[in-house]
Amino acid sequence: MNTNFAPVAVNRSSANVTPGYMSGFGNSFETEALPGALPIGRNSPQRCAYGLYAEQLSGSPFTAPRGANERSWLYRIRPSVRHSGRFVKADARLWRTAPCLEHDMPIAQLRWDPTPIPEDELTFVQSVRTMTTAGDAHTQVGMAAHIYLITKSMVDQLFYNADGEMLFVPQEGSLRFVTEFGVIDAEPGEIAVIPRGVKFRVEIPFGPARGYLCENYGGAFTLPERGPIGANCLANSRDFLTPVAAYEDDDRPTELFVKWGGALWSTTLPHSPIDVVAWHGNYAPYKYDLRAFSPIGAIGFDHPDPSIFTVLTSPSEIAGTANIDFVIFPERWAVAENTFRPPWYHMNIMSEFMGLIYGVYDAKPQGFLPGGISLHNCMLPHGPDREAFDHASNTELKPVKLTGTMAFMFETRFPQRVTEYAATSDALQDDYADCWQGLERRFDPTKP
């Protein structure tokens, strides 16, 4: 085995960028792991350096507008047609794909405790457990929300998802993604995004890992428009990191899993497909540190809509209506005067799947734990519990910094259907709705 993980970037001279990465979002990157492996001035020369094959990976139709056109050119030891074989159906276990109507659960606000990490040996592919599905993967709309509980690194195994893009949110334990484009390390507080069709394996360098996974069937995640905010704040492009080229020249048998059409398939290859020696383009995996998010908020009065915390958005055909919004609730100052500062009570056309990475969420100080989940579906009311309401209604309104907290939300325009696994999980809190029972009648017509 000849493994090369000491790559260099091409024509790169940037300060304070994490070694092994290139900074920027949606850039046209170029990188090579061997000098001269990347053709200059052309994509597909008659003969590639080092005997490599030129291959294009397209994440959008060829005719998509320039701003939405996604593709990368890969220069690899073997073309992808050699990374395929006779596939057989594999056991998808608890991984589900929309539309999934396997459990007719009564409508309700729902919340789950953290799922314990099992003692069984589970690789990434074996560990995924689907909580909700929405839309229809076959028509490339909607999403699925999963948890993963990984106790074993993938060895001589790889995976790619033809059904959707994958957004990983580590909550406990770090992940290493060894991809065709290079290596990404992600820890709690960071996210990693693997585009549709990109091969990778997941390793756990420091022990078992738990986290959340959003499978995006629709348009690729992009940065939201800032509108009147202007050119800065929220998630800034420079803070996104894409890996430099790295390859394996490995002839050991490798099992390849492919999720396609809602099913899991597998084949055995005589070599590793992590063999891209150089690449250029804008279709590539990336990571982002959520702690680099620059929040904005009210500096006078009232609580703005949570959309001001959008990190990434998957657009739909309706302007301003997301297929998915990925929203976070990070550390921030609360300074608004004469204002109920936690999120207000509301009903929403969008469906909200929420998780807590660490700390305490200000609207739910009890019962919502790191690693836990809440689901507030389309047009089901929700808001602060009694404790949060009492505190926010009576506290002194001085500037307060919310620290040591990071919650997130997968928000979609589609209703999210709960899977049988989620509906029957021991982690489901039967008494969640009781958190609002203490909100008694306060109305007194004699006291304005």
C-alpha positions in Angstrom: 0.0 0.0 0.0 1.3 3.4 -1.0 -0.7 6.1 0.8 0.1 9.8 0.2 -1.5 12.2 2.7 1.1 15.0 2.3 -0.5 17.0 -0.5 0.2 20.6 -1.6 -2.2 23.2 -3.0 -1.5 24.8 -6.4 -0.7 28.5 -6.5 -1.9 28.9 -3.0 -0.4 31.7 -0.7 -2.9 32.5 2.0 -2.3 33.3 5.7 -3.6 31.4 8.6 -5.5 28.8 6.7 -5.7 25.4 8.5 -3.0 23.2 6.9 -4.6 20.7 4.5 -7.5 23.0 3.5 -8.4 25.8 1.1 -10.7 28.6 2.3 -13.8 29.9 0.6 -17.3 28.9 -0.3 -18.3 27.8 -3.8 -14.8 28.8 -5.1 -13.3 27.3 -8.2 -10.5 25.5 -6.3 -7.4 23.7 -7.8 -5.1 21.4 -5.9 -2.7 18.5 -6.7 -0.9 15.9 -4.5 1.9 15.4 -7.0 3.6 18.3 -8.8 2.3 18.8 -12.4 -0.6 16.3 -12.0 -3.1 19.1 -12.7 -3.4 20.1 -16.3 -3.0 23.8 -17.0 -5.1 25.6 -19.6 -7.3 22.5 -20.4 -9.5 20.0 -18.7 -8.9 16.8 -20.7 -5.5 16.6 -22.4 -4.7 13.9 -24.8 -2.4 12.3 -22.2 -2.6 13.2 -18.5 0.6 13.4 -16.4 1.5 10.3 -14.4 -0.8 8.2 -16.6 -3.9 9.6 -14.8 -7.4 9.6 -16.2 -9.4 12.8 -16.6 -13.0 12.6 -15.3 -15.7 15.2 -14.7 -18.1 14.9 -11.7 -21.2 17.1 -12.2 -23.5 18.1 -9.3 -25.8 20.0 -11.6 -27.1 19.7 -15.1 -24.6 20.8 -17.8 -26.9 23.7 -18.7 -27.5 25.1 -15.2 -26.9 28.8 -15.0 -23.3 29.7 -14.2 -24.1 30.7 -10.6 -25.7 27.3 -9.9 -23.5 25.2 -12.1 -21.4 22.7 -10.1 -18.7 20.5 -11.4 -15.2 19.4 -10.7 -12.5 17.7 -12.9 -10.7 14.8 -11.2 -7.4 13.3 -12.3 -7.4 9.8 -10.9 -5.5 6.6 -11.1 -8.5 4.7 -12.4 -11.7 6.1 -13.9 -14.9 5.6 -11.9 -16.1 3.0 -14.3 -13.5 0.8 -12.7 -14.9 1.7 -9.3 -18.2 0.0 -10.1 -19.2 -3.6 -10.2 -22.0 -6.1 -9.9 -24.1 -4.6 -7.1 -26.2 -6.6 -4.7 -28.8 -5.2 -2.3 -27.5 -4.6 1.2 -29.3 -4.3 4.5 -30.1 -0.6 5.1 -31.0 -1.4 8.7 -32.7 1.7 10.2 -31.9 4.1 7.3 -35.1 5.3 5.6 -35.8 7.5 2.6 -38.8 9.7 1.8 -41.6 9.1 1.1 -41.7 6.8 4.2 -45.2 6.3 5.7 -44.4 3.3 7.9 -45.9 4.6 11.1 -49.2 6.5 11.5 -48.3 8.5 14.6 -50.8 11.0 16.0 -49.8 14.6 15.4 -48.0 16.1 18.4 -45.0 18.2 19.5 -42.3 15.6 20.0 -39.0 15.4 21.9 -36.4 12.7 22.4 -33.7 12.2 25.0 -30.2 11.5 23.7 -29.8 8.0 22.3 -27.0 6.2 24.2 -24.0 5.1 22.1 -24.4 1.3 21.8 -21.7 -1.3 22.7 -22.1 -3.1 19.4 -19.5 -2.5 16.7 -21.2 -0.2 14.2 -19.6 1.6 11.2 -21.1 4.8 9.8 -23.3 2.9 7.3 -24.5 0.5 10.0 -25.1 3.2 12.6 -27.5 5.6 10.8 -31.0 5.7 12.3 -33.6 7.8 10.5 -35.9 10.0 12.7 -37.9 11.8 10.1 -38.4 12.0 6.3 -40.0 14.7 4.2 -40.7 15.2 0.5 -39.7 12.7 -2.1 -36.1 11.6 -2.9 -37.2 10.3 -6.3 -38.3 13.8 -7.4 -35.3 15.4 -5.6 -37.2 17.5 -3.1 -37.2 17.3 0.7 -34.9 15.8 3.3 -34.4 13.2 5.9 -33.1 13.8 9.5 -31.0 11.0 11.0 -28.8 10.4 14.0 -25.6 8.3 13.8 -24.0 6.3 16.6 -20.6 5.2 15.3 -18.4 2.8 17.3 -16.1 1.5 14.6 -14.1 3.1 11.8 -14.7 2.0 8.3 -11.8 -0.1 7.1 -11.5 -1.2 3.4 -15.0 0.2 3.0 -16.4 3.3 1.2 -19.8 4.9 0.6 -21.5 7.4 -1.6 -25.0 8.7 -1.6 -26.7 9.1 -5.0 -30.0 10.2 -3.3 -28.7 13.4 -1.6 -26.2 15.7 -0.2 -25.2 15.0 3.4 -24.7 17.5 6.2 -23.0 16.1 9.3 -23.4 17.7 12.7 -21.1 16.0 15.2 -22.3 16.2 18.8 -20.0 13.8 20.7 -16.7 12.5 19.3 -14.8 13.6 16.2 -15.1 12.3 12.7 -12.6 11.9 9.9 -13.9 11.9 6.4 -11.4 10.3 3.9 -12.9 11.5 0.6 -12.0 11.4 -3.1 -11.1 15.1 -2.7 -9.1 14.9 0.4 -9.4 14.5 4.2 -11.8 16.4 6.5 -11.7 16.3 10.2 -14.8 17.5 12.1 -15.4 17.9 15.8 -18.4 19.0 17.8 -19.0 22.6 17.0 -18.2 22.0 13.3 -20.2 20.7 10.4 -19.1 18.8 7.3 -21.0 18.6 4.0 -20.4 15.8 1.5 -22.0 16.4 -1.9 -24.1 13.8 -3.7 -22.0 11.2 -5.5 -18.7 11.8 -3.6 -17.1 8.6 -2.3 -15.8 8.6 1.3 -15.2 6.6 4.4 -15.8 7.7 8.0 -13.2 7.0 10.7 -13.4 7.8 14.4 -9.8 8.7 15.5 -10.7 9.3 19.1 -13.4 6.8 19.9 -17.2 6.4 19.5 -19.1 9.3 17.9 -22.7 10.5 18.0 -24.3 13.2 16.0 -27.0 14.4 13.6 -27.2 14.0 9.8 -29.3 15.9 7.3 -29.8 14.2 4.0 -30.7 16.8 1.4 -32.6 15.5 -1.6 -33.0 18.9 -3.2 -30.9 21.8 -4.4 -27.3 21.9 -2.9 -26.8 23.9 0.2 -25.6 27.4 -0.4 -25.2 30.6 1.6 -28.4 32.6 2.2 -28.8 36.0 0.6 -28.1 38.7 3.2 -30.5 41.3 1.8 -30.4 44.6 3.8 -27.8 43.1 6.2 -25.3 43.8 3.4 -22.0 42.1 2.6 -20.9 40.8 5.9 -21.9 38.8 9.0 -23.7 35.5 9.3 -21.6 32.7 7.8 -18.7 34.4 5.9 -17.3 32.6 2.9 -13.7 32.7 4.0 -14.5 30.5 7.0 -15.5 27.5 4.9 -12.7 25.0 4.3 -12.3 22.5 1.4 -9.6 19.8 1.6 -6.5 19.7 -0.6 -6.0 16.7 -2.8 -4.9 13.4 -1.2 -4.9 9.9 -2.7 -4.5 6.2 -1.9 -2.7 3.8 -4.3 -4.1 0.7 -2.7 -4.8 -2.6 -4.3 -6.5 -4.2 -1.3 -10.2 -5.3 -1.9 -12.6 -2.6 -0.9 -16.3 -2.8 -0.2 -18.3 0.0 -1.8 -21.8 0.9 -0.5 -24.1 3.1 -2.6 -27.4 4.6 -1.5 -29.5 4.9 -4.6 -33.3 5.1 -5.0 -33.9 4.7 -1.3 -32.0 1.4 -1.1 -28.5 0.4 -0.1 -26.3 -1.5 -2.6 -22.9 -3.0 -2.3 -20.1 -4.3 -4.4 -16.5 -5.3 -3.9 -13.7 -3.6 -5.8 -10.1 -4.9 -6.1 -8.7 -1.5 -5.2 -9.4 1.8 -3.3 -11.3 4.4 -5.3 -9.8 7.2 -3.2 -7.3 7.7 -6.0 -7.8 11.3 -7.1 -4.3 12.8 -7.4 -5.4 16.3 -8.5 -8.7 18.1 -9.0 -10.1 21.5 -9.8 -13.7 22.9 -9.7 -16.4 24.0 -7.3 -18.1 20.7 -6.5 -16.3 19.4 -3.5 -16.8 18.5 0.2 -16.2 21.2 2.9 -16.4 21.9 6.6 -17.3 24.9 8.7 -16.8 25.9 12.3 -20.2 27.0 13.6 -18.3 29.1 16.2 -17.1 31.4 13.4 -20.7 32.4 12.7 -21.2 36.2 13.2 -24.7 36.6 14.6 -26.8 39.7 14.3 -29.9 40.6 16.3 -32.1 43.3 17.8 -30.2 46.2 19.4 -33.4 48.1 20.2 -36.5 46.0 20.9 -38.3 42.8 19.8 -37.1 39.4 18.9 -36.2 38.9 15.2 -37.2 35.9 13.2 -34.9 32.9 13.6 -34.0 33.1 9.9 -31.3 35.6 10.9 -29.3 32.6 12.2 -29.4 30.7 8.8 -26.0 29.2 8.0 -26.9 27.3 4.8 -30.0 27.0 2.7 -31.1 24.5 0.1 -33.3 26.6 -2.2 -36.6 25.6 -3.8 -38.3 26.7 -7.0 -40.3 29.3 -4.8 -38.2 32.3 -4.0 -37.7 32.7 -0.2 -39.1 29.3 0.6 -36.4 26.8 1.4 -36.2 23.2 0.7 -34.1 23.1 3.9 -32.6 25.9 6.0 -29.8 24.9 8.4 -30.1 27.3 11.3 -28.1 27.6 14.5 -28.5 29.3 17.9 -25.0 30.1 19.0 -23.4 32.2 21.7 -24.6 35.8 21.4 -25.6 38.9 23.3 -29.2 39.7 24.2 -29.7 43.4 24.7 -33.2 44.2 23.5 -35.3 46.6 25.8 -38.8 45.9 26.9 -38.7 42.6 25.0 -39.5 39.0 25.7 -36.1 37.7 24.7 -36.6 34.0 24.1 -38.3 32.8 20.9 -41.9 33.7 21.0 -44.9 31.3 20.9 -45.7 30.6 17.3 -47.1 28.3 14.6 -45.1 27.9 11.4 -45.7 26.6 7.9 -42.2 25.2 8.0 -41.3 22.0 10.0 -38.6 22.3 12.5 -36.2 19.4 13.5 -34.0 20.7 16.3 -30.9 19.3 18.1 -28.6 20.5 20.8 -24.9 20.1 20.4 -23.8 21.4 23.7 -25.0 23.7 26.5 -28.5 24.8 27.4 -31.1 26.1 25.0 -32.7 29.3 26.3 -36.3 28.5 25.5 -36.1 25.0 27.0 -33.8 24.9 30.0 -35.2 21.6 31.2 -35.7 18.3 29.3 -33.8 19.3 26.1 -30.4 17.8 26.5 -27.2 17.7 24.4 -27.7 14.9 21.8 -31.5 15.2 22.2 -34.1 16.2 19.5 -37.3 18.1 19.2 -39.7 18.1 16.3 -42.3 20.9 15.8 -44.1 20.0 12.6 -46.0 22.2 10.2 -48.7 24.3 12.0 -48.2 22.7 15.4 -47.8 25.4 18.1 -44.6 25.6 20.2 -42.6 28.0 22.3 -40.9 28.5 25.6 -41.8 26.3 28.6 -43.1 27.6 31.9 -39.7 28.1 33.4 -38.3 30.0 30.4 -41.5 32.2 30.3 -41.4 33.1 33.9 -37.7 33.9 33.8 -37.9 36.0 30.6 -41.0 37.9 31.9 -39.5 38.9 35.2 -35.7 39.2 34.7 -33.9 42.5 34.7 -33.4 43.4 31.1 -29.7 44.2 31.2 -27.3 43.0 28.5 -26.8 39.3 28.9 -24.4 37.0 26.9 -25.7 33.5 26.2 -22.5 31.4 26.5 -21.5 27.8 26.1 -24.5 26.9 24.0 -25.0 25.6 20.4 -28.3 24.4 19.1 -29.4 23.9 15.5 -32.5 23.4 13.4 -33.2 21.5 10.1 -36.2 23.5 8.8 -38.1 22.4 5.7 -41.2 23.5 3.9 -42.4 19.8 3.9 -44.1 18.1 6.8 -41.7 15.6 8.5 -43.0 12.1 8.9 -41.7 10.2 11.9 -40.2 6.8 11.3 -41.2 3.7 13.1 -37.8 3.7 14.8 -38.4 7.2 16.1 -42.0 6.6 17.1 -41.2 3.5 19.2 -37.8 4.7 20.6 -37.3 4.5 24.3 -35.8 8.0 24.0 -39.2 9.5 23.1 -40.5 11.7 25.9 -44.1 10.8 26.5 -44.6 13.9 28.7 -43.0 16.6 26.5 -46.3 18.5 25.9 -46.7 18.8 29.7 -43.9 21.5 29.7 -46.6 24.0 28.7 -49.3 22.9 31.2 -48.0 25.4 33.8 -48.8 28.4 31.5 -52.0 29.3 33.4 -54.6 31.9 32.5 -53.2 35.3 33.3 -55.9 37.5 31.8 -57.4 40.2 34.0 -59.6 42.8 32.3 -59.3 45.2 35.2 -55.5 45.4 35.0 -54.2 46.8 31.6 
